[in-house]
Structure formats: structure tokens, C-alpha cells
Amino acid sequence: MINACSKEAIILYKLHFLNKEISSKFEGCTGVSQSRLELLHHLYRVDEISQKELQQVMNIDNAAITRHLKQLEAKEMIVRRKKPSDNRITLVSLTDDGRQKISSYQEEKERFVTSILKGFNEKELDVLLNMLNKIKNNIEEI
């Protein structure tokens, strides 16, 4: 089926496939999804944040943020509590364990990135980054 497709369609297919593979391998190597790691990094930079504000910063829907936070809470990496002055607001913060695990996740992420980009020289990385930025910009214009 791929042989009957245009070059552009093959590129789109390969980007889609790479995205799925990278996500799967990333989580297998690091022990956490890229989305959760990004969420943890944001929590690392703030002492405490409302769940709604975190959802907006992460640009994900309410169900997704709740799912991520429940799983991180089950792993005792975050805590959630109601805001004393307004019980409608849920506040989220990292636990000490969550703060410690971030550095090991970051080290695994760096090893992962080094592995998937091995063999690329600096110029090739610059070209790849420029091409990906062009794709991103084109997507934003749609």
C-alpha cells in the first residue's frame, strides 16, 4: 500500500509511525511517558498549582490531566489537596519522592535521546530541527 502513495503521504506515515514508536520506547526506557515527565517538570518548577491551571499549562483535556494525576498519585509522586479557602479548587504538588525521581527520569531521557540520534552530526541535527520546525509551522497554519 505504501508504494502506491505519494512521497508526501509516505513521509506523513513515517512521522506518525515514529511518533508511536518513540512514545512506546521512551516510556519503556524511562519508566514514564513523555507527557507525564513534562507534567512532573512543570510541577518541579512551582511549589503548588491548581489542577485546572496545570491542565491549561499542559494544554490537555480535563479527563487526561485527572488520569495522569491519579496515576502519579498512586505512585506517591504527587499529592492533591483541596484549597482551604475554596473547596472547589484542587491543588497539586510534588512529593519529596517525586522530586527525587525527576532527576533519574531526566538522566534516562538523555540516554534515550542520545541513542535515537546516534550517528547524526551537528549539521544534520540542525537540518533535522529546521525541517521539523517547518512542519510544525505548516501544521499551525492549517
NUMARKE-219314 format. One record per residue (C-alpha): y, z, x; residue number from 1. Coordinates in nm, 2 decimals. Layout:
<atom><yy>Y</yy><zz>Z</zz><xx>X</xx><pos>NUM</pos></atom>
...
END
This chain:
<atom><yy>0.00</yy><zz>0.00</zz><xx>0.00</xx><pos>1</pos></atom>
<atom><yy>0.24</yy><zz>0.08</zz><xx>0.28</xx><pos>2</pos></atom>
<atom><yy>0.20</yy><zz>-0.27</zz><xx>0.43</xx><pos>3</pos></atom>
<atom><yy>0.35</yy><zz>-0.42</zz><xx>0.11</xx><pos>4</pos></atom>
<atom><yy>0.66</yy><zz>-0.20</zz><xx>0.13</xx><pos>5</pos></atom>
<atom><yy>0.99</yy><zz>-0.28</zz><xx>0.29</xx><pos>6</pos></atom>
<atom><yy>1.08</yy><zz>-0.13</zz><xx>0.62</xx><pos>7</pos></atom>
<atom><yy>1.33</yy><zz>0.10</zz><xx>0.44</xx><pos>8</pos></atom>
<atom><yy>1.06</yy><zz>0.22</zz><xx>0.20</xx><pos>9</pos></atom>
<atom><yy>0.82</yy><zz>0.30</zz><xx>0.49</xx><pos>10</pos></atom>
<atom><yy>1.10</yy><zz>0.50</zz><xx>0.66</xx><pos>11</pos></atom>
<atom><yy>1.16</yy><zz>0.69</zz><xx>0.34</xx><pos>12</pos></atom>
<atom><yy>0.78</yy><zz>0.76</zz><xx>0.31</xx><pos>13</pos></atom>
<atom><yy>0.76</yy><zz>0.87</zz><xx>0.67</xx><pos>14</pos></atom>
<atom><yy>1.06</yy><zz>1.11</zz><xx>0.63</xx><pos>15</pos></atom>
<atom><yy>0.90</yy><zz>1.26</zz><xx>0.32</xx><pos>16</pos></atom>
<atom><yy>0.57</yy><zz>1.30</zz><xx>0.49</xx><pos>17</pos></atom>
<atom><yy>0.73</yy><zz>1.45</zz><xx>0.80</xx><pos>18</pos></atom>
<atom><yy>0.92</yy><zz>1.70</zz><xx>0.58</xx><pos>19</pos></atom>
<atom><yy>0.60</yy><zz>1.81</zz><xx>0.42</xx><pos>20</pos></atom>
<atom><yy>0.41</yy><zz>1.83</zz><xx>0.75</xx><pos>21</pos></atom>
<atom><yy>0.69</yy><zz>2.01</zz><xx>0.93</xx><pos>22</pos></atom>
<atom><yy>0.72</yy><zz>2.27</zz><xx>0.65</xx><pos>23</pos></atom>
<atom><yy>0.35</yy><zz>2.33</zz><xx>0.64</xx><pos>24</pos></atom>
<atom><yy>0.31</yy><zz>2.36</zz><xx>1.02</xx><pos>25</pos></atom>
<atom><yy>0.63</yy><zz>2.56</zz><xx>1.06</xx><pos>26</pos></atom>
<atom><yy>0.50</yy><zz>2.83</zz><xx>0.82</xx><pos>27</pos></atom>
<atom><yy>0.16</yy><zz>2.82</zz><xx>0.98</xx><pos>28</pos></atom>
<atom><yy>0.31</yy><zz>2.87</zz><xx>1.33</xx><pos>29</pos></atom>
<atom><yy>0.59</yy><zz>3.12</zz><xx>1.25</xx><pos>30</pos></atom>
<atom><yy>0.43</yy><zz>3.31</zz><xx>0.96</xx><pos>31</pos></atom>
<atom><yy>0.73</yy><zz>3.24</zz><xx>0.74</xx><pos>32</pos></atom>
<atom><yy>0.88</yy><zz>2.94</zz><xx>0.56</xx><pos>33</pos></atom>
<atom><yy>1.20</yy><zz>2.78</zz><xx>0.68</xx><pos>34</pos></atom>
<atom><yy>1.37</yy><zz>2.88</zz><xx>0.36</xx><pos>35</pos></atom>
<atom><yy>1.27</yy><zz>3.25</zz><xx>0.39</xx><pos>36</pos></atom>
<atom><yy>1.37</yy><zz>3.25</zz><xx>0.76</xx><pos>37</pos></atom>
<atom><yy>1.71</yy><zz>3.11</zz><xx>0.66</xx><pos>38</pos></atom>
<atom><yy>1.74</yy><zz>3.38</zz><xx>0.39</xx><pos>39</pos></atom>
<atom><yy>1.65</yy><zz>3.65</zz><xx>0.64</xx><pos>40</pos></atom>
<atom><yy>1.90</yy><zz>3.52</zz><xx>0.89</xx><pos>41</pos></atom>
<atom><yy>2.17</yy><zz>3.54</zz><xx>0.63</xx><pos>42</pos></atom>
<atom><yy>2.07</yy><zz>3.90</zz><xx>0.54</xx><pos>43</pos></atom>
<atom><yy>2.08</yy><zz>3.98</zz><xx>0.91</xx><pos>44</pos></atom>
<atom><yy>2.45</yy><zz>3.88</zz><xx>0.93</xx><pos>45</pos></atom>
<atom><yy>2.55</yy><zz>4.10</zz><xx>0.63</xx><pos>46</pos></atom>
<atom><yy>2.48</yy><zz>4.47</zz><xx>0.56</xx><pos>47</pos></atom>
<atom><yy>2.41</yy><zz>4.41</zz><xx>0.19</xx><pos>48</pos></atom>
<atom><yy>2.48</yy><zz>4.13</zz><xx>-0.06</xx><pos>49</pos></atom>
<atom><yy>2.43</yy><zz>4.08</zz><xx>-0.43</xx><pos>50</pos></atom>
<atom><yy>2.12</yy><zz>3.88</zz><xx>-0.53</xx><pos>51</pos></atom>
<atom><yy>2.35</yy><zz>3.64</zz><xx>-0.72</xx><pos>52</pos></atom>
<atom><yy>2.58</yy><zz>3.58</zz><xx>-0.42</xx><pos>53</pos></atom>
<atom><yy>2.27</yy><zz>3.53</zz><xx>-0.19</xx><pos>54</pos></atom>
<atom><yy>2.14</yy><zz>3.27</zz><xx>-0.44</xx><pos>55</pos></atom>
<atom><yy>2.47</yy><zz>3.09</zz><xx>-0.43</xx><pos>56</pos></atom>
<atom><yy>2.49</yy><zz>3.10</zz><xx>-0.05</xx><pos>57</pos></atom>
<atom><yy>2.14</yy><zz>2.97</zz><xx>-0.02</xx><pos>58</pos></atom>
<atom><yy>2.20</yy><zz>2.71</zz><xx>-0.28</xx><pos>59</pos></atom>
<atom><yy>1.87</yy><zz>2.77</zz><xx>-0.46</xx><pos>60</pos></atom>
<atom><yy>1.80</yy><zz>2.85</zz><xx>-0.83</xx><pos>61</pos></atom>
<atom><yy>1.75</yy><zz>3.20</zz><xx>-0.97</xx><pos>62</pos></atom>
<atom><yy>1.38</yy><zz>3.17</zz><xx>-1.00</xx><pos>63</pos></atom>
<atom><yy>1.34</yy><zz>3.07</zz><xx>-0.64</xx><pos>64</pos></atom>
<atom><yy>1.56</yy><zz>3.35</zz><xx>-0.50</xx><pos>65</pos></atom>
<atom><yy>1.37</yy><zz>3.60</zz><xx>-0.71</xx><pos>66</pos></atom>
<atom><yy>1.03</yy><zz>3.47</zz><xx>-0.59</xx><pos>67</pos></atom>
<atom><yy>1.15</yy><zz>3.48</zz><xx>-0.22</xx><pos>68</pos></atom>
<atom><yy>1.29</yy><zz>3.83</zz><xx>-0.25</xx><pos>69</pos></atom>
<atom><yy>0.98</yy><zz>3.96</zz><xx>-0.43</xx><pos>70</pos></atom>
<atom><yy>0.75</yy><zz>3.83</zz><xx>-0.16</xx><pos>71</pos></atom>
<atom><yy>0.98</yy><zz>3.97</zz><xx>0.12</xx><pos>72</pos></atom>
<atom><yy>1.00</yy><zz>4.30</zz><xx>-0.07</xx><pos>73</pos></atom>
<atom><yy>0.62</yy><zz>4.31</zz><xx>-0.09</xx><pos>74</pos></atom>
<atom><yy>0.61</yy><zz>4.27</zz><xx>0.29</xx><pos>75</pos></atom>
<atom><yy>0.87</yy><zz>4.55</zz><xx>0.32</xx><pos>76</pos></atom>
<atom><yy>1.12</yy><zz>4.32</zz><xx>0.49</xx><pos>77</pos></atom>
<atom><yy>1.39</yy><zz>4.37</zz><xx>0.23</xx><pos>78</pos></atom>
<atom><yy>1.49</yy><zz>4.63</zz><xx>-0.02</xx><pos>79</pos></atom>
<atom><yy>1.67</yy><zz>4.57</zz><xx>-0.35</xx><pos>80</pos></atom>
<atom><yy>1.86</yy><zz>4.83</zz><xx>-0.55</xx><pos>81</pos></atom>
<atom><yy>2.10</yy><zz>4.84</zz><xx>-0.84</xx><pos>82</pos></atom>
<atom><yy>2.46</yy><zz>4.87</zz><xx>-0.77</xx><pos>83</pos></atom>
<atom><yy>2.56</yy><zz>5.23</zz><xx>-0.87</xx><pos>84</pos></atom>
<atom><yy>2.88</yy><zz>5.12</zz><xx>-1.03</xx><pos>85</pos></atom>
<atom><yy>2.73</yy><zz>4.83</zz><xx>-1.22</xx><pos>86</pos></atom>
<atom><yy>2.35</yy><zz>4.83</zz><xx>-1.30</xx><pos>87</pos></atom>
<atom><yy>2.36</yy><zz>4.46</zz><xx>-1.38</xx><pos>88</pos></atom>
<atom><yy>2.41</yy><zz>4.38</zz><xx>-1.01</xx><pos>89</pos></atom>
<atom><yy>2.11</yy><zz>4.38</zz><xx>-0.77</xx><pos>90</pos></atom>
<atom><yy>2.20</yy><zz>4.44</zz><xx>-0.41</xx><pos>91</pos></atom>
<atom><yy>1.97</yy><zz>4.31</zz><xx>-0.13</xx><pos>92</pos></atom>
<atom><yy>1.95</yy><zz>4.43</zz><xx>0.23</xx><pos>93</pos></atom>
<atom><yy>1.71</yy><zz>4.40</zz><xx>0.52</xx><pos>94</pos></atom>
<atom><yy>1.48</yy><zz>4.69</zz><xx>0.62</xx><pos>95</pos></atom>
<atom><yy>1.46</yy><zz>4.80</zz><xx>0.98</xx><pos>96</pos></atom>
<atom><yy>1.12</yy><zz>4.62</zz><xx>0.99</xx><pos>97</pos></atom>
<atom><yy>1.28</yy><zz>4.31</zz><xx>0.85</xx><pos>98</pos></atom>
<atom><yy>1.55</yy><zz>4.32</zz><xx>1.12</xx><pos>99</pos></atom>
<atom><yy>1.28</yy><zz>4.35</zz><xx>1.40</xx><pos>100</pos></atom>
<atom><yy>1.07</yy><zz>4.07</zz><xx>1.27</xx><pos>101</pos></atom>
<atom><yy>1.36</yy><zz>3.82</zz><xx>1.26</xx><pos>102</pos></atom>
<atom><yy>1.36</yy><zz>3.81</zz><xx>1.64</xx><pos>103</pos></atom>
<atom><yy>0.99</yy><zz>3.73</zz><xx>1.66</xx><pos>104</pos></atom>
<atom><yy>1.03</yy><zz>3.47</zz><xx>1.39</xx><pos>105</pos></atom>
<atom><yy>1.31</yy><zz>3.31</zz><xx>1.59</xx><pos>106</pos></atom>
<atom><yy>1.10</yy><zz>3.30</zz><xx>1.91</xx><pos>107</pos></atom>
<atom><yy>0.82</yy><zz>3.13</zz><xx>1.72</xx><pos>108</pos></atom>
<atom><yy>1.07</yy><zz>2.89</zz><xx>1.56</xx><pos>109</pos></atom>
<atom><yy>1.20</yy><zz>2.79</zz><xx>1.91</xx><pos>110</pos></atom>
<atom><yy>0.84</yy><zz>2.73</zz><xx>2.04</xx><pos>111</pos></atom>
<atom><yy>0.77</yy><zz>2.52</zz><xx>1.73</xx><pos>112</pos></atom>
<atom><yy>1.09</yy><zz>2.31</zz><xx>1.77</xx><pos>113</pos></atom>
<atom><yy>1.01</yy><zz>2.26</zz><xx>2.14</xx><pos>114</pos></atom>
<atom><yy>0.66</yy><zz>2.15</zz><xx>2.05</xx><pos>115</pos></atom>
<atom><yy>0.76</yy><zz>1.89</zz><xx>1.79</xx><pos>116</pos></atom>
<atom><yy>1.04</yy><zz>1.75</zz><xx>2.00</xx><pos>117</pos></atom>
<atom><yy>0.85</yy><zz>1.74</zz><xx>2.33</xx><pos>118</pos></atom>
<atom><yy>0.88</yy><zz>1.41</zz><xx>2.52</xx><pos>119</pos></atom>
<atom><yy>1.23</yy><zz>1.34</zz><xx>2.39</xx><pos>120</pos></atom>
<atom><yy>1.51</yy><zz>1.32</zz><xx>2.65</xx><pos>121</pos></atom>
<atom><yy>1.86</yy><zz>1.44</zz><xx>2.58</xx><pos>122</pos></atom>
<atom><yy>1.99</yy><zz>1.09</zz><xx>2.49</xx><pos>123</pos></atom>
<atom><yy>1.70</yy><zz>1.03</zz><xx>2.24</xx><pos>124</pos></atom>
<atom><yy>1.77</yy><zz>1.37</zz><xx>2.08</xx><pos>125</pos></atom>
<atom><yy>2.14</yy><zz>1.27</zz><xx>2.04</xx><pos>126</pos></atom>
<atom><yy>2.05</yy><zz>0.93</zz><xx>1.89</xx><pos>127</pos></atom>
<atom><yy>1.80</yy><zz>1.10</zz><xx>1.65</xx><pos>128</pos></atom>
<atom><yy>2.05</yy><zz>1.36</zz><xx>1.55</xx><pos>129</pos></atom>
<atom><yy>2.31</yy><zz>1.09</zz><xx>1.48</xx><pos>130</pos></atom>
<atom><yy>2.07</yy><zz>0.89</zz><xx>1.27</xx><pos>131</pos></atom>
<atom><yy>1.97</yy><zz>1.19</zz><xx>1.07</xx><pos>132</pos></atom>
<atom><yy>2.34</yy><zz>1.27</zz><xx>1.01</xx><pos>133</pos></atom>
<atom><yy>2.39</yy><zz>0.92</zz><xx>0.88</xx><pos>134</pos></atom>
<atom><yy>2.10</yy><zz>0.96</zz><xx>0.64</xx><pos>135</pos></atom>
<atom><yy>2.24</yy><zz>1.29</zz><xx>0.52</xx><pos>136</pos></atom>
<atom><yy>2.59</yy><zz>1.14</zz><xx>0.47</xx><pos>137</pos></atom>
<atom><yy>2.44</yy><zz>0.85</zz><xx>0.28</xx><pos>138</pos></atom>
<atom><yy>2.25</yy><zz>1.09</zz><xx>0.05</xx><pos>139</pos></atom>
<atom><yy>2.56</yy><zz>1.29</zz><xx>-0.02</xx><pos>140</pos></atom>
<atom><yy>2.74</yy><zz>0.97</zz><xx>-0.13</xx><pos>141</pos></atom>
<atom><yy>2.47</yy><zz>0.90</zz><xx>-0.39</xx><pos>142</pos></atom>
END
